[in-house]
Amino acid sequence: DAGVIQSPRHEVTEMGQEVTLRCKPISGHDYLFWYRQTMMRGLELLIYFNNNVPIDDSGMPEDRFSAKMPNASFSTLKIQPSEPRDSAVYFCASRGQGTNTGELFFGEGSRLTVL
Amino acid sequence: AQSVTQLGSHVSVSEGALVLLRCNYSSSVPPYLFWYVQYPNQGLQLLLKYTTGATLVKGINGFEAEFMKSETSFHLTKPSAHMSDAAEYFCAVDSNYQLIWGAGTKLIIKP
C-alpha cells in the first residue's frame, strides 16, 4: 500500500502569495493530522481530522491558515497570505481507527520557503 | 500537564559503540510511549512503542527501549551503532489521547 503522499515536496514563494499543500492519507485511515516542523519550535500539531471532520484546530497559528478535508482521500492546508515566518516543513500524517493515538504514518513533508 | 524531555539535542557515538538516547516524561495517567526516527529529508517513522505488558520493547533496526515507571523514563538503546543510524529521534507520549512530542535528539555516528 502506498504511504501518505504529500505535494509539493518543495515550494518557494514570495511573501503575500497563497500556498496550498496537499495530502493523500493511507487508504482506510480515519484520522489525518497536519504538523509543522521548524528548528526553533520543533514539531507542532496544527490541526487534525477524524472522518473528514476537523476535531482540533487549536494549533493553527492564525487566520491566514486554513485546512480542509473534502473527502477521505484528500486534504489541503492553505496559507493566505504567506509570510517568511511560515517557512517550515509541513507534514501530513494519518492513522487508522482503533490504533493507538501515537501510531502515526507520516508523509515525506512539504518544505515551504517564503521569501 | 504532560511533558516529554529528551536529554541532549545532539548525541555523538562511534560506529560500533552503544547508543543511548534519553527520554523522560511526566504524565498523570499510565502513558503509552513511542519512539520515532526521522532520516534526513524524510518524514517520521515509528521505531517502537510501549502500551502495556512487557516493559522492554524491541523495535526496528535493532533498537529497543525500556519503560521504567519508577524513573518515568523510556530510554532508547542499541548495542552497536551503524552509520545508517544517523538520524533524528523523537520520543512521544500518548496520555489522555493527546500525543506530546519531545524536542528530538540528533544522533551523529563517527566512523
Interface residues (C-beta under 8 A of the other chain):
Chain A: V4 G42 L43 L45 F91 A93 N100 T101 G102 E103 L104 F105 F106 G107 E108 G109
Chain B: Y32 L33 F34 N41 Q42 G43 L44 Q45 L46 K49 T51 F90 A92 V93 D94 Y97 Q98 L99 W101 A103 G104
